[in-house]
Amino acid sequence: MSPTDCLALYNFIPFQYGLRVRSGWREWCTNIGSPVDTQGTGLYDDGSPTAFSLSAPLGGAPVGAWDSIVPKGVKTIIAFNGRTPNGDRLFACTSDGIYDVTKSTSTPTRVYAWPLGTYLDGLGNEVEPALAGVVSYTSFANASGSHFIAACDGLNGYHIYSEDDAAWTKVLKTATTAWAASTVYAAGDYVVNNSISYSCTTGGTSDASGGPTGVAASITDGTVTWKYVPSMDGVEPNSLRFVMSWKNRLWFVPEDSSVSYYLPVNQFGGTANPVYFGSRFRYGGSLVGLYSWTVDGGTGIDDKLVAISRGGDVVVYAGTDPTYAETFGLVGVWWAGQIPPGRNVASDFGGDLFILSRLGCVPLSKLVSGGLIRDPNMFATAKVANLFNVLMTERGHLDGWAIKMHPSDNLLVISVPATPDKVQEQLVSSLSTKGWARHRGIPMTCMEPWQGTLYFGTEDGRVCKNDGYTDGAALDGTGAYAIDCSILTAYNNLGSARKKRIHMVKPYFSTTGTTPGYKVEARYDFDLSEVGIIPSTPPIAANSWGTGKWGVAKWGKGSGISGKLKGSTGMGTSVAIVLRVTAKTNTTLVGFDTIFDQGGLL
């Protein structure tokens, strides 16, 4: 292996000047959703559990055995940027509704409740819907300039959030009963007038002519009061599971379907028209989702529409108006490998679209350029191909796989779901160096960037913020602990087959605070074991940045280089260095110095 590679790398970020300790995390909101599901066994259709109970508090602790109790948890985070900063919102979705988590609090408000239904699992048991709270969403603006969120829940269908009234509303099928003059209506009656649907909130007798108009929440019509209801026809809104925006249109995917539907330009309702993708899916499966591939790195005429099937077909279309064949056409069909469960399987960044399949993470630009899918260099995960394959073999049938961009750490993040005996973890790739690492100790079930920071949800009903230099801080700032990092370098025979002895190792750390606690040893002849003893971290000094009092405490001149020689034992032909670090400040591992000698062949 190249000496710049390593065999194991935990909680570091491949950085321009070394290996930087990843960002920490802290609680942002707690007590989101009901704590325990008692509605059923909580199994997916294939009989696998939706979540697992914990044998110890979160934060990298082992996950306990499945015991048929499902923490509802946070299943989706929705980030919204309004016309002004005052309209910015962060929402957390659970099985029982949507919570506003814009501000840090222990008492978040449920701003929308959807009904809990039941369905039959693969064993014929009636259980709580596992996909309630699993939401696909996109931001959208209509022709009048109002800003919305269009969201499709895994059980409850199509909903919209309006910035103007800060309210969530369920979109219904357009009414089939036309409004009639001089007619007695009762509360709950549902009619259509001038292609707009209305629900009666106060019964009475309608006017002799005209009828309700507009989109207000209270419309007087004779002695009847109507409420505007967002609606669409052409497809049942309750069946929609995925939504995205492309060329100023909203596109939807129903459950277990190979057909997509699109609405008129700049509208969140109206008549939806179908586009049939099934004939293009040579490897079969339903339509997972639609994604925008911005070839030129911006938003323009080069934006392609990408349809991905469960079997791994990647169908690319180009054009503007799907209504006319001359303005919308097929570019080509490729195969990326079977897709894992979930719909967060593609993420765009810098003019490329990264697709997550069971074979690896492949950039669409390489896929369409004529490369062979069997060529490992096609995949962004080529460096960690063996590890990725092991994780997919263990967990590829579980929901929870997702791919997102981490804005503050400049990372591509692949979220790996938990199993009964393994915790959640993340595979991350530095977008600057293309190096990979494993992140552990982050209890992430879903994630979303907002205002330049990554937020994530947990199984026990929390939203956490991924920043700072410590893990696990509670809302009041207490309970933070050091970030535990580890590295095993590549093995090297140092140019000969002779035996070597590493006598001393000196790691170099660049820090903005105290020197991290660490233990460093030599490893010989392909020993892959990790340092078992987690070293203690020196406490942060009282005058450290972020702790000391302004005008009283004295700070240094910034970051400094530190590290001490540590003794090591053992002997072997090929050698590597293993290091375990606990850090509470901004820390970068710059490199190692070693003192060694060589002997004979025996």
Secondary structure, 3 states (H helix, E strand, C coil): CCCCCEEEEECEEEECCEEEECCCEEEEECCCCCCCECCCCCECCCCCECCCCECCCCCCCCECCCCCCECCCCCEEEEECCCCHHHCEEEEEECCEEEECCCCECCCEEEECCCCCCEECCCCCEECCCCCCCEEEEEEECCCCCEEEEEEECCCEEEEEECCCCEEEECEECCCCECCCCCEECCCCEEEECCEEEEEEECEECCCCCCCCCCCCCEEECCEEEEEECEEECCCHHHEEEEEEECCEEEEEECCCCEEEECCCCCCCEECEEEECHHHCCCCCCEEEEEEEECCCCCCCCEEEEEEECCCEEEEEEECCCCCHHHEEEEEEEECCCCCCCCCCEEEECCEEEEEECCEEEEHHHHHCCCCCCCHHHCCCHHHHHHHHHHHHHHCCCCCCEEEEECCCCEEEEEECCECCECCEEEEEECCCCCEEEECCCCCCEEEEECCEEEEECCCCCEEEECCCCEEECCCCCCCECEEEEEEECCECCCCCCCEEEEEEEEEEEECCCCCEEEEEEEECCCCCCCCCCCCCCCCCCCCCCCCCCCCCCCCCCCEEECCCEECCCCECCEEEEEEEEECCCEEEEEEEEEEEECCCC
